[in-house]
């Protein structure tokens, strides 16, 4: 889904402004430095460039220059007069900066004296002073007053990318559906499995990865359109239809562009939906985090469900030394391996035409992982295995049957369960337990 949905109608017009007084400028620049050095911006080169450019232009009284085409040429090195309708780099980055600013201010322990915001519909930042801070309410040297900020709490979208917006909408439907289903029995295996989650008031983080994703640059689309007039003229078409270039045609690496808004796997989304529905059923608050929207420090703050394996570095790190581990071979063959001499190995089964017949997933339940928090990882060799793992932990009857022969005190232990799912017409069947380990 195109990532430009939430900001496709942002204006190129910026308000006329005069330079802000020196005392206020100093405070804004100090806040800008804190933001740029935070974990939300420190390693995000494009977001850093964008935010610093628009803030400094606003402080210098040049807000009227903060137009899409100007930012595109001066910050992102687009040619003067480039077609902004065909290249959404500025709109996409504006949405990314808004999301990172929201995350930065949400992470602060208390409301700041000054808040820098980038409102939808504008590329000119606004500076909001805390209303009850009289020292910050002085008028700027140029006679203009900076706007007061409304109450600090704002309903934050669950996800800022278009794919995330779609996922959030699906999760709302899932939560509504979940309210009409019975919660698990307190004595059930499922209730015991999730017991540590209910023992804390903190929300559960559901963490998905967002893989590195490239797509053709605008030059390739224009080149194709020369021999196919009318094709790929809109971002909607470029985002939804593959570019049918000749397989033998040579292209330069510069013709490909990194798209940070893309890259969430279908199987991970399906698993997140199942887990979110279940948590809604038991009345547990949750937050969904995708890609760079969470860090190791975030994983230390709350119980966590981490989804995916080979595309998710946190699963790979947190499970690397466990009894059942994910192995990524140089031949690009993904497998699970039992980490003991002569240990068992599981890999996907395919037929002669490379059609998937069987997949495997692993559920790892860690009472106190390396993060210091209760952590569950749900991951498969492929998408079907990940879906099977999520189905297992959210299906009361399947978990009850699987754990009836577990040690009596299993709920006080860490555990790993290997699951098998047979695939029919690309649809995974019920998960079956093929191995388990408790410690």
ABEGO torsion letter per residue (X at the ends): XBAAAAAAABBABBBBBBBBBAAAAAAAAAAAAAAAABAAAAABAAAAAAAAAAAAAAAAGAAAABBAAAAAAAAAGBBBGBBAAABAAAAAAAAAAAAAAAAAAAABABBBABBBBBBBGBABBBBBBBAABAAAABBBAAGBBBBBBBBABBBBBABABAAAAAAAAAAAAAAAAAAABBBBBAABAAAAAAAAAAABABBBBBBBBBBBBBBBBAAAAAAAAAABBGBGABAAAAAABBBBBBAABBBBAAABBBBAABGBBAAAAAAAAAAAAAAAAAGBBBBBBBEAABBAAAAAABBBBBBEBAABAAAAAAAAABABBBBBBAAGBBBBBBBBBGBBBBBBBBBAAGBBABBBBBBBBBABBAAGBBBBBBBBABAAAAAAAAAAAABAAAAAAAAAABBAAAAABBBBBBBBBBBBGGBBBBBBBABBBBX
